[in-house]
């Protein structure tokens, strides 16, 4: 297809989480916990919280 | 001997397992995933199927269902917990067994009879089993066992491999590895050997008219070991 500059492609899952928590730091902590407990399997996956607003 | 089979939404081997357990003398109860307490059990079985439609990852949602708290406590107290196929996936997601089951190597759903070699008989599941190689059935899309290098070392050091995929004579090599599992692993134990997860279905091999009888050999031996 002509995209010759590509080195590697990674596919993953993307979640948008709407929370009642107003404190950004607390919300991130909760999401972190969710990732560890359910959303990601750390044997094969890693996760990254990319934006909270 | 009392056994319990947990039914999750999407389980489809739960009744087969119920029939198999009863055939070999277990008093079996079916337990709903949303229940809080396990009935008095000598063995708890997580059956095959597609719990929660395999959403997120196979077994991940089921591993967090309400009954699993009791199953975890039961296992931590030394209770015998066996997971078959999707049940194996649930056990790794619940953290009762190490590793994870990835998509099959050739990206196809596999449904066929295979042979497994029993690796460790020093436990209540396989002690005194009269055969070393069993013909069982597999039916899965995610049976490719994977774990980290540290985990595989620990598994080896503690003799936690229960079953290897093999040929009829017990040769373990890439040719008879159906799904790409590390070291041909078809089933593993926890360190204490009271929790067993395996991809093959012994409950599908209990009727000489329909299949083989190697599942019968397994269940007969299991109930005798638990007595």
Boltz contact constraints between the chains, C-beta under 6 A:
constraints:
  - contact:
      token1: [A, 41]
      token2: [B, 57]
      max_distance: 6.0
  - contact:
      token1: [A, 41]
      token2: [B, 100]
      max_distance: 6.0
  - contact:
      token1: [A, 43]
      token2: [B, 100]
      max_distance: 6.0
  - contact:
      token1: [A, 44]
      token2: [B, 100]
      max_distance: 6.0
